[in-house]
Amino acid sequence: MNITFENTDKVNGLLTITLEKEDYQEKVEKTLKDYRKRAQVPGFRPGMVPMGMIKKQYGTAVKVDEINRLLGTKLTDYIRENKIQMLGEPLASEKQEPQDLEKDGPFTFVFDIAVAPEFKAELTDKDKIDYYTIKVDDKLLDQQVSMYAQQYGEMKDAETFSGNDTLTGDLRQLDENGNTLEGGITTEGGMIMPAYIKVDDQKKLFDGCKAGDIITFNPKKAYPENDAEIAALLKVDKDAVKDLTSDFSYQVTSIRHFEPAEVGQQLFDRVFGEGTVSGEKEFRQKISEMIQPQLNKNSNYKFLLDLRAYAEKKVGDLQFPEALLKRIMLQNNKDKGEDFVEKNFEGSIRELKWHLIKEQIVAAQEIKVDDSDLKAIAKEAIRQQFAQYGMSDVPDDVLENYADEQLKKRENVENFVDRAIDQKLIEKMKTVVKLNEKSVTLDEFNKLMQS
């Protein structure tokens, strides 16, 4: 066996493997003998089938399997031992000549290798990067207090309709003269929120109405091109309103007004538990302490984006084996075709550049993740999922069980590894580079994220 590697340029390599008959023959013979022992051929006792018959039937396939196995193993070993930083997978070279595997060796196989560009990504305390600390100001606290007041508010009866009130009433389909249509649609307890009617002249019909008032409106005009909304209001099938053009009378039977909770001790107890805080000042302080960690996560995420932009600019442009990478990308996305590759190639190169830079920085800073890091990331991800459904106090043993299940899936593990590395990279680089610290409001921060 002979293996050679040559760089056709700085980012393209050609790896050639030549296999002699003795490289694969012993393994092939052993496999064929095993086949012979198991072969069941009419007219022959088990294990007594002529070897010539076995070779004729299975010889080429076994040889091909063994050659493919050898190629895969030797390719991997050579690239690892010679520390070739390869991008993607080796591809059969366009210089590959046909090999007749029916015959004995030698066989020569040529592979195109995409080689990572050489560069150095080094960050020190001489590098200055912005870090934005989001302050909890009065506006943000007011918003959070209002959110809790809304969350713990309740519906109350009202005398006169206004704003976002909900109306309940009875509907009657009318004829062209404005009288109740005999055999027409009638509905009791139909609920309407006029605030969601998008047609102004229909919406204004409900202004200032009171219980007992009768309003004439047209559902089709009030909810244009929304038959599902009309059907739900009239409590009929969607097909029944497809060609509906009639006016309807709507007699208001009740008006429900949403009343936010009063900002007082009862609200404080409902949000944080009885007796945990007393007084609005302490309530706002507790809210501040609760939301600051999330704001810090936002700050860290922004720092990672700025760290990336800074490092990429410092490294400068990198040369990539674009033609070969496009072939690799097409190989991995055969079902999507060349248009997909052309459309997404530039973005994939940007991500590849950052991946290589980050890889260097992580190695230089000796950042590593272990099982405990992955478990912590998995638990946090699951905790956030529960929080989306309003479940904020999930027991730790439940999080543990869910995390264990998530970590059994390889695709999840890879994602958790990336997130764990990013977290450690952020914390480490905050101590390595010089931080240009800036205090901003949440509004200011959001504008930065949009720029």
Order of alpha helices (4+ residues) and beta strands (2+ residues): beta-beta-alpha-alpha-beta-beta-beta-alpha-beta-beta-beta-alpha-beta-alpha-alpha-beta-alpha-alpha-alpha-alpha-alpha-alpha-alpha-beta-alpha
